[in-house]
Amino acid sequence: MDLFDFADDLHFGEVHIKNDPDTGLRAIVAVHDLTLGPAIGGCRLHQYPNSNAAIRDALRLAKGMSYKACISKLPHGGGKSVIMRPPDLEETGERRRKLFNSFGRFIDHLDGNYITAEDVGTSVDDMNAVREYTDQVLGFDPESGSSGDPSPFTAFGVRRGIEAAAYVRWGRDDLEGLHIAIQGVGSVGYHLAEELHELGATLTVTDVNDEAVQRCVDEFGARSVAPDAIYDVDCDLFAPCALGAIINDDTLPRLKCEVVAGATNNQLAEARHGVALRERDILYAPDYAINAGGLINVAQEYRGYDAQLARKKASRIYDTIVEILERAERENLPSNLVANRIVEERLYGQPLQ
Ligand code: NAD
């Protein structure tokens, strides 16, 4: 599809492109929407096959950020940047620093419309290099006043979303004795397991990393299963915290839970799997609404970091999830569609679908 048609489909927006032969920087900044405020979203470093693929990725990811910021009632639009990784770029060193310096100069010329942060492939050191040339960067060195690792905040937000889903599904104000299966106990999944264990939930966990699993068994008394067996666990709630597209034609018929609520981005392989979950009477907490704790935390940094305030704001994910799930019940619609409609009503005055 033509790129402008693709951009139209996603309701864009602006796309900025920088080529800097001196440093090897080839970067794209996609600003999806500025209705609610400056666009916020991380910088991805990836070896793309060509510039078309890089631009498409930036557009798709930036739209996702708009929806996440909007559903979380943040005063921000969505943006994303991608840097086409030179094949021989080192993980650290002067050449890399110069590349990110150049990226910093690039986004400094965008009139404050785009704020960047760490993402897949980029590091705190890279953000420090960006910061040498612009203030439009978050998630740099925590010792210089940045908010640091977002995953505990993401996990806290997911926990609040799980509490909301438990309220809507079972009318419960606590998680005592609920059986929760967690797929992936890395950065977010581990912190989530800790929170849920403290609240009295019974845990079954899986991960391809045996050490990560053992840590949860030892610290939280979790039961463990093999990675592929997680879909068959007879549990109350399934919390995906690893891979995208894990709700699909193969896994869906196997699920024995009443609720799906976890941190993973893009959990549904396709939108129609949201319909299928509803048909099976499985409540689904839309991924971009429940996993916004990290974004809420980093957006707080933009206004002067205050961890307590950030936590208070992330706690409101509870209200967001209740609003979505109750409207889905009332209107007899899949919750992923309802979340999109809430966003589109706020941004465009009416739903697009
Ligand atoms: P992570 O890499 O720290 O953890 C992911 C874990 O999943 C790892 O322990 C990995 O071994 C495990 N895993 C990989 N493949 C697996 C499989 N087939 N079966 C079971 N486990 C598997 O990542 P993270 O930061 O914890 O993020 C988890 C998910 O949440 C990702 O989808 C991410 O995009 C999303 N997310 C994270 C944040 C954040 O703040 N880190 C914010 C929003 C969304």
Residues whose N, C-alpha, C, O or C-beta is under 5 A from the ligand:
A	BS01	NAD	P150 S151 T154 Q183 G184 V185 G186 S187 V188 G189 T206 D207 V208 N209 A212 P227 C241 A242 L243 A263 T264 N265 N291 G294
